Amino acid sequence: MSDYEITEIGGLDAWRDHFGGFAPARSRDGRRVVDHELTMQFIGMTANALLPGEEAGYWHTHTRVEELYVFLEGRGQMGLDGDVVDVGPGSVVRVGQNVWRTWRADPEGTGELRWLCIRAGGEALPHLPDDASRDTDRPMPWGPSA
């Protein structure tokens, strides 16, 4: 059996309907901890949605984990240590260890701020993956290209 799993997190417009978090006391609408649904070893991911004007309500930092925020819809801001940066569709923000972070959706926004937060820790990744193999002779599973 192959080592893969699939879950469906729904379209972007359905993310706000999910209630979740890392701990019941800190759960909220618009958060889904996808790595609690799949058997993740080295990475984690949450799918997030905030209403216009809604904010995290807290700052946080990590000592071992770095995070990558990939913004997909809406407008908002991130607090990063002493800086405030605007974010929107296409913004990708890497946040290293020991950097304080928080976020909010634009109070004047017309739609939800939606993003993925991808977390990883452990070994540094090589610039070029050094554990990959390619097989250019293996046929594609959907048949020959037209």
Long-range contacts (C-beta under 8 A, 24 or more apart in sequence): 5-38, 5-39, 7-34, 7-37, 7-38, 9-34, 9-47, 12-49, 12-72, 12-73, 12-114, 15-47, 15-48, 15-49, 15-112, 15-114, 16-49, 16-51, 16-112, 18-47, 30-54, 30-112, 35-119, 42-120, 42-121, 42-122, 43-118, 43-119, 43-120, 44-118, 44-119, 44-120, 45-116, 45-117, 45-118, 45-119, 46-116, 46-117, 46-119, 47-114, 47-116, 48-113, 48-114, 48-115, 48-116, 48-117, 49-112, 49-113, 49-114, 50-74, 50-76, 50-103, 50-104, 50-105, 50-112, 50-113, 51-105, 51-112, 52-105, 52-106, 52-107, 52-108, 52-109, 52-110, 52-111, 52-112, 52-113, 53-104, 53-105, 53-106, 53-107, 53-109, 54-104, 54-105, 55-102, 55-103, 55-104, 55-105, 56-102, 56-103, 56-104, 58-102, 59-100, 59-101, 59-102, 60-100, 60-101, 60-102, 61-97, 61-98, 61-99, 61-100, 61-101, 62-97, 62-98, 62-119, 62-121, 63-97, 63-98, 64-97, 64-121, 65-97, 65-119, 65-120, 65-121, 66-94, 66-95, 66-96, 66-97, 66-119, 66-120, 66-121, 67-94, 67-95, 67-101, 67-117, 67-118, 67-119, 68-92, 68-93, 68-94, 68-95, 68-117, 68-118, 68-119, 68-120, 69-93, 69-94, 69-95, 69-103, 69-115, 69-116, 69-117, 69-118, 70-115, 70-116, 70-117, 70-118, 71-113, 71-114, 71-115, 72-114, 72-115, 72-116, 73-111, 73-112, 73-113, 73-114, 74-105, 74-106, 74-109, 74-111, 74-112, 74-113, 74-114, 75-105, 75-106, 75-109, 75-113, 76-103, 76-104, 76-105, 76-106, 76-109, 76-113, 77-103, 77-104, 77-106, 78-102, 78-103, 79-103, 87-113, 87-115
